[in-house]
Every structure is written in C-alpha cells, then in structure tokens.
Amino acid sequence: MDNPKKILILGIGNILLKDEGIGVRVAEKMKEMSLPPDVEVMDGGTGGLDLVYCIEGRKKVVVVDAVKAGAPPGTLFRFTDKDLAKKKGVMRSAHGIDFSDVVAVASFLKIKPAEIVFLGIEPEDLSAGMELSQKIDKMVPVLINLVIKEIIPDPAAK
C-alpha cells in the first residue's frame, strides 16, 4: 500500500445480519466526521484475510466489530492484538472472521502495525435485516467515543 495514513479505523461486519453490521455502521458514521489528517476510516465488511493488506503500513489500527462472547447484549470489549492471540476463538465474529488470523498473517509477513486495538460489542440480534437492534443502535455513539479516545490522546491523562 502506497503511503497509507498512520491510523486506520476499520469497521468490520455483515450489514445483512442486523447487529453483526455494527462495525460497518460505526465506520459509516465516522466517515462523516472531521478527524485528524493522519486518520483513515474504512469499511472492511466481511473482508477476511484481505484485511491484512488494509492494515499494512499503519502505525495503529482500531478495529470495530460485533463479538459473540456470550456476554449480555451491549457489553463492550477492548482487546489488543496480544489479547486476541491469547483468546483465540473467543473473539470470533458472527461472520466467521477471527481477527487474530489477520494479525497472525500480518505478523508472519512482517507488516503488522505496532498497535492494534479491537473494540467490540456483544450483539443482541443476528437475524436477517439491515437495521441494528434498538439496544445496539443506541451504543453507536458510545463506540464512536471509544474509538476517538483511541486515536486522539487525552492531554489530561498524562
């Protein structure tokens, strides 16, 4: 990839299965926002291992997706790529992508970003449909704020 922006916000998921599309829906909203010039927002859809090439050349990647972990719907998760490696299988998305596979391939190819953060939410409804459930839709602004905290450091936190 030629000269990618340093930070990538990558929303992944299947928008045809209601809450499974949460990552894509967050990315769509964030594309409308004014973000720092070194930040790119991308809809990764159900890209699978093709996502390896999307994260190549980045310093930091923030992935947003639905996570089937057996927690109550709306439960938020934050993992790093190191956590994903330890919890292989626990973070499997409903669309079958295990982002730890993407990270493993990127590591093998020596193109893994220095920092990968995964923000996930337990879905409520994975039935066919393009709308998020009411409970998960209400969490979109919360997820956006979590992403912003990842990409824009709080000066007061130092």
C-alpha positions in Angstrom: 0.0 0.0 0.0 1.4 3.3 -1.0 1.8 5.8 1.8 -1.2 4.8 3.9 -2.4 7.1 6.7 -0.8 6.3 10.1 -4.1 5.4 11.9 -6.8 3.2 10.4 -10.3 2.8 11.9 -11.6 -0.4 10.5 -15.2 -1.3 10.8 -15.9 -4.9 10.0 -19.1 -7.0 9.9 -22.0 -8.2 7.8 -24.7 -5.5 7.4 -27.2 -8.1 6.3 -27.4 -9.6 9.8 -28.6 -6.7 11.9 -26.2 -6.2 14.8 -23.4 -8.1 13.0 -23.1 -4.9 11.0 -22.2 -2.6 14.0 -18.5 -2.2 12.9 -19.6 -1.0 9.4 -22.3 1.3 10.8 -19.7 2.9 13.2 -17.3 3.4 10.2 -20.1 4.9 8.1 -20.8 7.5 10.9 -17.1 8.2 11.4 -16.5 8.8 7.7 -18.9 11.9 8.1 -16.9 13.3 11.0 -13.9 15.7 10.9 -11.0 13.5 12.0 -7.2 14.3 12.2 -5.5 14.2 8.8 -3.5 11.1 9.6 -6.6 9.0 10.3 -8.4 6.9 7.6 -11.8 5.2 8.2 -12.5 2.1 6.2 -15.5 -0.3 5.8 -13.8 -3.7 6.0 -17.2 -5.5 5.5 -16.5 -9.3 5.7 -13.1 -8.9 4.0 -11.5 -11.9 5.8 -7.8 -12.2 5.2 -7.9 -9.5 2.6 -7.9 -7.2 5.6 -4.2 -8.0 6.1 -3.4 -5.6 3.2 -5.6 -2.9 4.7 -3.6 -2.8 7.9 -0.2 -2.9 6.1 1.9 0.2 6.7 -0.2 1.6 9.5 1.1 2.6 12.9 -2.2 1.9 14.7 -5.3 0.1 13.7 -8.6 0.3 15.7 -11.0 -2.5 14.7 -14.7 -2.2 15.5 -16.9 -5.3 15.3 -19.6 -7.4 16.9 -18.3 -10.0 19.2 -20.0 -13.3 20.2 -18.6 -13.9 23.6 -21.7 -15.0 25.5 -22.0 -11.7 27.4 -25.2 -9.7 27.8 -26.1 -7.8 24.6 -24.5 -4.4 24.6 -21.4 -5.5 26.6 -18.4 -3.6 25.3 -14.9 -5.3 24.9 -11.5 -3.8 24.3 -8.6 -6.1 23.3 -5.2 -5.6 21.8 -3.7 -7.9 19.3 -1.7 -9.6 22.1 -5.0 -10.3 23.9 -6.5 -11.7 20.7 -3.7 -14.2 20.4 -4.3 -15.4 23.9 -8.1 -15.6 23.5 -8.2 -17.3 20.1 -11.7 -18.3 19.2 -13.3 -16.3 22.0 -13.4 -13.2 19.8 -14.9 -14.9 16.7 -17.3 -12.7 14.8 -20.6 -14.0 13.6 -19.3 -13.6 10.1 -16.6 -16.1 10.8 -13.6 -13.7 10.8 -11.3 -14.3 13.6 -9.2 -11.1 13.6 -6.4 -13.0 15.3 -5.9 -14.8 11.9 -5.5 -11.4 10.2 -3.0 -10.4 12.9 -1.1 -13.7 12.6 -0.7 -13.4 8.8 0.4 -9.7 9.1 3.0 -10.8 11.7 4.2 -13.6 9.5 4.6 -11.2 6.6 6.3 -8.7 8.9 3.7 -6.0 8.1 1.8 -5.9 11.4 1.1 -2.4 12.8 2.8 -1.5 16.1 -0.5 -1.2 17.8 -3.9 -3.0 17.1 -6.9 -2.3 19.3 -10.1 -4.2 18.9 -13.3 -2.6 20.2 -16.3 -5.0 20.2 -19.8 -5.2 21.3 -22.0 -8.2 22.1 -24.8 -8.3 19.6 -28.5 -8.7 20.5 -30.0 -9.8 17.2 -28.2 -11.5 14.3 -31.3 -12.3 12.3 -31.6 -11.2 8.7 -32.1 -7.5 8.3 -30.1 -4.3 7.7 -31.1 -2.3 10.8 -29.3 -2.6 14.1 -31.4 -3.6 17.1 -32.6 -0.7 19.2 -30.2 -1.6 22.1 -27.1 -1.9 19.8 -28.1 1.2 17.8 -28.0 3.3 21.0 -24.5 2.1 21.6 -23.1 3.5 18.3 -22.2 6.9 19.8 -20.6 5.1 22.8 -18.4 3.1 20.4 -17.5 6.2 18.4 -16.4 7.9 21.6 -14.2 4.9 22.5 -12.6 5.0 19.0 -11.9 8.7 19.3 -10.3 8.1 22.7 -8.0 5.6 21.0 -7.0 7.9 18.2 -6.8 11.2 19.9 -4.9 11.0 23.2 -6.4 12.9 26.2 -3.8 15.5 27.3 -5.3 15.5 30.8 -4.5 11.8 31.1 -0.7 12.4 31.2 
